[in-house]
Amino acid sequence: MALMEYLHEKAEESRHNEIAGQLVTITGVIFLVGGTLVTVSTVPDSDWFLFIPYKLRSHPY
């Protein structure tokens, strides 16, 4: 009987760890997207996106 209780407890702990991991991932994605949107909307003339440089000019020179 003790083995069954132990296995049930481990299964519950595993489900809790999985839920916590998913919540941390979702929170990280929300902060990444939010920070990117705030940065893009507040910088008037940026020559980069995150760490990727680019130019938004119609003339190549």
C-alpha positions in Angstrom: 0.0 0.0 0.0 2.9 2.4 0.7 4.2 1.9 -2.8 0.9 3.0 -4.4 0.7 6.1 -2.2 4.3 6.9 -3.1 3.6 6.5 -6.9 0.5 8.7 -6.6 2.4 11.4 -4.8 5.2 11.3 -7.4 2.7 11.5 -10.2 1.0 14.6 -8.6 4.4 16.2 -8.1 5.3 15.6 -11.7 2.1 17.2 -12.9 2.8 20.2 -10.6 6.3 20.6 -12.1 5.0 20.4 -15.6 2.4 23.1 -15.0 5.0 25.3 -13.3 7.3 24.9 -16.3 4.5 25.8 -18.7 3.6 28.9 -16.7 7.2 30.1 -16.7 7.4 29.5 -20.5 4.2 31.5 -21.1 5.3 34.3 -18.8 8.7 34.5 -20.6 7.0 34.7 -24.0 4.6 37.4 -22.8 7.5 39.5 -21.5 9.5 38.9 -24.7 6.7 40.0 -27.0 5.7 42.9 -24.7 9.2 44.2 -24.5 9.7 43.9 -28.2 6.5 45.8 -28.9 7.4 48.6 -26.4 10.8 48.9 -27.9 9.6 49.0 -31.5 6.9 51.5 -30.6 9.1 53.9 -28.6 12.2 54.1 -30.8 11.6 56.6 -33.6 14.3 55.5 -36.0 15.8 52.1 -35.2 18.3 50.3 -37.4 17.9 47.0 -35.6 15.3 44.5 -34.5 16.3 42.7 -31.2 19.9 41.8 -32.2 19.4 41.7 -36.0 20.5 44.9 -37.8 18.4 46.2 -40.8 17.8 49.4 -42.7 14.3 50.7 -43.6 15.4 53.2 -46.2 14.2 53.3 -49.8 17.6 54.3 -51.2 20.5 51.8 -50.9 23.1 54.6 -50.3 
